[in-house]
Amino acid sequence: MKRSRKQQIGDLNVLWAEKEWEIAELKASAMDPDMKAHYLNDLQYEQYRIEEEIDELEHEIKMIPLRVMLYGFIIFAIGMLAYRLTF
């Protein structure tokens, strides 16, 4: 079953918060600084990709009214053309 965009955004926000906790735990750990920096970069990149997915889904939601207007205009134009060709 396909999930709605808003549900996907909610799931991604939860995943982003989990990554935030992982980053905080990593910063507090007593790991080798080089390995810590490597893992920290990985987690921050994953968090960045999650933010990009959220932005993409939000953009799709905002574009729905414009898409509907475009389809309405196309139908109106075809109707006007058909009306014009009948007379």
N, C-alpha and C positions, 0 to 999 in steps of 0.2 A: 504494500500500500504506500502510495506516494505521500510524503509529508508536505504540508503547506510551507510557503516561504517563511511565514512568521514563526512556525514551529522550528524550522531549520535555524533561523536566526537565534531563537532561544537556546537551542542545543549548542550552537557555536559560542554563544555568550558563556554558557556553563563551561565549555571546554577551554575558553580563553581564561576564565577565572581559575580553573585547575592548573593551567600553565603558569599563572601568576603565583600560585602557591608553590609549585615546583621550583620556580625561580627564587622565591624567598627561602625555601628550604636549602637550595643549593648555595645561596649566598651565606647562609649560616653554618654550612658544613665546614669541617676541617680537612678538606681535600687539597691535593696538590694544586697550587694556583694555576698552573698551565692547563691541567685537566679541567679545573673549575671554569676557566675562561672558555674552553672549548665547548663544554656542556652548556654553559650559559648562553653562548652564541647560538647553539642549536635550539635551545628553548625559546629564545627571543625571536628567532627566525620562524619557528612554528607558530608563535603568537602573532607575528606579523602576517603570516599566510592566513590565519584564522580571521584577522581583521579585514584582510582583502576580500575573503569570501563573504563576510558580513556586509561590507560595503557594496559588493556586487549584488547580493540579494536585495538590499535596501534600494538600490538603483532600479532593479527590475520592478519592485513594488511601485516606485514613484513613476515609472514609465507606463504603467497600465492605462491611466486615463488618456495619455497621448496616443497610445496604440489604438484604443477604442475610437478616438476621434479620427484617426487616420482611416480605419476601416469604414467608419460612417461616411467620411468624405468620398472614399472610393465608391461605395455603394450609391451615394447621391450622384456622383459624376456619371456612373454607368446608367443610372436611371434617367438623368437629364439627356444623355446621349441617345438612349433608346427612345425617349419621348420626342426628341428633335428629329430622329430618323423616321418616325412614324408619320410625320406631317410634311 
